[in-house]
């Protein structure tokens, strides 16, 4: 199965497209590059971090690795809602791994070159681009911006 996954990534790269992991938060569709996606796990108990930003949901012990977790709803200014056990944590990696709390993960999409509906504007701090799909718009997040300011163990920064 891993071979098919890598073959799909290679085909997308040759076609000039970008593979994106698509997920939902508050019934809106968002995406991050598959290349930055590590895995998706079910919601688990998070350890709160004292004096952390309101969008820093806590730390997750994932098979011995301790990851900071971002409440994406709060980070994007979509309001507060209690996190449910059926929520997912999308583990992503930039300079270090971190988790994003999302409502659901809907799949993988290949975004062809030139599929941008709109480019990033100054006001949309966390938006890299917006894509139009057959099901509506998908906001591709700028992971560096989303993870900026997130303190990580050992004094490193997530972005």
C-alpha positions as CSV (number, residue, x, y, z in Angstrom):
1,X,0.0,0.0,0.0
2,X,2.9,2.4,0.7
3,X,4.1,1.9,-2.8
4,X,0.7,3.0,-4.3
5,X,0.8,6.0,-2.0
6,X,4.3,7.0,-3.1
7,X,3.4,6.4,-6.8
8,X,0.4,8.7,-6.4
9,X,2.6,11.4,-4.9
10,X,5.1,11.0,-7.7
11,X,2.4,11.2,-10.3
12,X,1.0,14.4,-8.8
13,X,4.4,15.9,-8.7
14,X,5.0,15.0,-12.3
15,X,1.7,16.5,-13.3
16,X,2.6,19.7,-11.4
17,X,-0.2,19.3,-8.9
18,X,0.0,19.3,-5.1
19,X,-1.5,16.6,-3.0
20,X,-3.5,18.0,-0.1
21,X,-5.0,16.5,3.1
22,X,-8.5,17.9,3.3
23,X,-10.4,18.2,6.6
24,X,-13.3,20.1,8.1
25,X,-13.5,22.6,11.0
26,X,-16.9,24.2,11.7
27,X,-18.4,22.7,8.4
28,X,-15.7,24.6,6.4
29,X,-13.1,22.7,4.4
30,X,-9.4,23.3,4.9
31,X,-6.3,21.6,3.6
32,X,-2.6,21.2,4.3
33,X,0.0,19.5,2.0
34,X,0.2,15.8,2.2
35,X,3.9,16.1,2.4
36,X,3.5,17.9,5.8
37,X,0.9,15.3,7.1
38,X,2.2,12.6,9.4
39,X,-1.0,10.9,10.5
40,X,-4.4,11.3,11.9
41,X,-5.3,10.1,15.4
42,X,-8.5,10.2,17.5
43,X,-8.8,12.8,20.2
44,X,-7.0,11.9,23.3
45,X,-6.4,13.4,26.7
46,X,-4.2,16.5,26.4
47,X,-2.1,17.9,29.2
48,X,-2.8,21.6,29.6
49,X,0.1,24.1,29.4
50,X,0.0,26.8,32.1
51,X,-0.1,30.4,30.7
52,X,-0.3,29.1,27.1
53,X,-2.2,30.9,24.3
54,X,-5.9,30.2,24.2
55,X,-5.5,28.3,20.9
56,X,-2.7,26.0,22.4
57,X,-4.9,23.1,23.5
58,X,-2.2,21.3,25.4
59,X,0.4,18.6,24.9
60,X,-0.3,15.1,23.5
61,X,1.7,11.9,24.4
62,X,1.7,10.1,21.1
63,X,3.5,6.7,21.5
64,X,6.2,8.3,23.6
65,X,6.6,11.5,21.5
66,X,5.2,14.7,23.2
67,X,3.5,17.0,20.7
68,X,2.0,20.5,21.1
69,X,-1.6,20.5,19.9
70,X,-3.4,23.5,18.3
71,X,-7.1,24.1,18.6
72,X,-7.6,25.0,15.0
73,X,-11.1,26.4,15.6
74,X,-9.7,28.9,18.2
75,X,-6.6,29.7,16.1
76,X,-8.7,30.6,13.1
77,X,-11.0,32.7,15.1
78,X,-14.0,30.5,14.5
79,X,-15.3,30.6,18.1
80,X,-15.1,28.2,20.9
81,X,-16.7,24.8,21.1
82,X,-16.1,21.9,23.4
83,X,-13.8,19.3,21.8
84,X,-15.5,16.0,21.4
85,X,-14.1,12.5,21.5
86,X,-15.0,12.0,17.8
87,X,-12.7,15.0,16.9
88,X,-9.4,14.1,15.2
89,X,-5.9,15.3,15.7
90,X,-4.1,15.8,12.4
91,X,-0.4,15.4,13.1
92,X,1.7,17.6,10.9
93,X,5.4,18.3,10.6
94,X,7.3,21.4,9.7
95,X,10.4,22.0,11.7
96,X,8.9,19.7,14.4
97,X,5.7,17.7,14.8
98,X,2.5,19.3,16.1
99,X,-1.2,18.3,16.2
100,X,-4.2,20.2,14.8
101,X,-7.6,19.6,16.3
102,X,-10.1,19.2,13.4
103,X,-13.7,18.0,13.3
104,X,-13.1,15.4,10.6
105,X,-10.7,14.4,7.8
106,X,-12.4,14.0,4.5
107,X,-9.5,12.7,2.3
108,X,-6.8,13.6,-0.1
109,X,-7.2,15.9,-3.1
110,X,-4.8,16.7,-5.9
111,X,-4.8,20.5,-6.6
112,X,-3.7,21.0,-10.1
113,X,-1.4,23.9,-11.0
114,X,-3.5,27.1,-11.6
115,X,-6.4,25.8,-9.4
116,X,-6.2,28.8,-7.1
117,X,-9.4,30.7,-6.7
118,X,-7.7,33.6,-4.9
119,X,-4.3,34.3,-3.6
120,X,-3.5,35.1,0.0
121,X,-4.3,38.6,1.1
122,X,-2.9,40.5,4.1
123,X,-6.0,40.0,6.3
124,X,-6.0,36.2,5.9
125,X,-3.0,35.6,8.0
126,X,-3.2,31.8,8.0
127,X,-4.3,31.3,4.4
128,X,-1.9,30.2,1.8
129,X,-4.4,30.0,-1.0
130,X,-8.0,29.1,-1.7
131,X,-9.0,26.4,-4.2
132,X,-12.2,25.8,-6.0
133,X,-13.3,22.1,-6.1
134,X,-16.5,20.5,-7.4
135,X,-17.7,20.6,-3.8
136,X,-17.0,24.2,-3.1
137,X,-14.0,26.2,-1.8
138,X,-11.1,24.7,0.1
139,X,-8.8,27.0,2.2
140,X,-5.2,25.8,2.1
141,X,-3.6,26.8,5.4
142,X,-0.1,28.3,5.8
143,X,1.2,25.9,8.4
144,X,4.2,28.1,9.3
145,X,1.7,30.9,10.2
146,X,-0.7,28.5,12.0
147,X,2.1,27.1,14.1
148,X,4.0,30.3,14.7
149,X,4.3,31.2,18.4
150,X,3.8,27.6,19.5
151,X,6.3,26.8,22.2
152,X,7.8,23.3,21.9
153,X,9.7,21.2,24.3
154,X,13.5,21.8,24.4
155,X,13.1,25.5,23.7
156,X,12.5,25.0,20.0
157,X,9.7,26.7,18.1
158,X,7.2,24.8,15.9
159,X,7.6,27.5,13.2
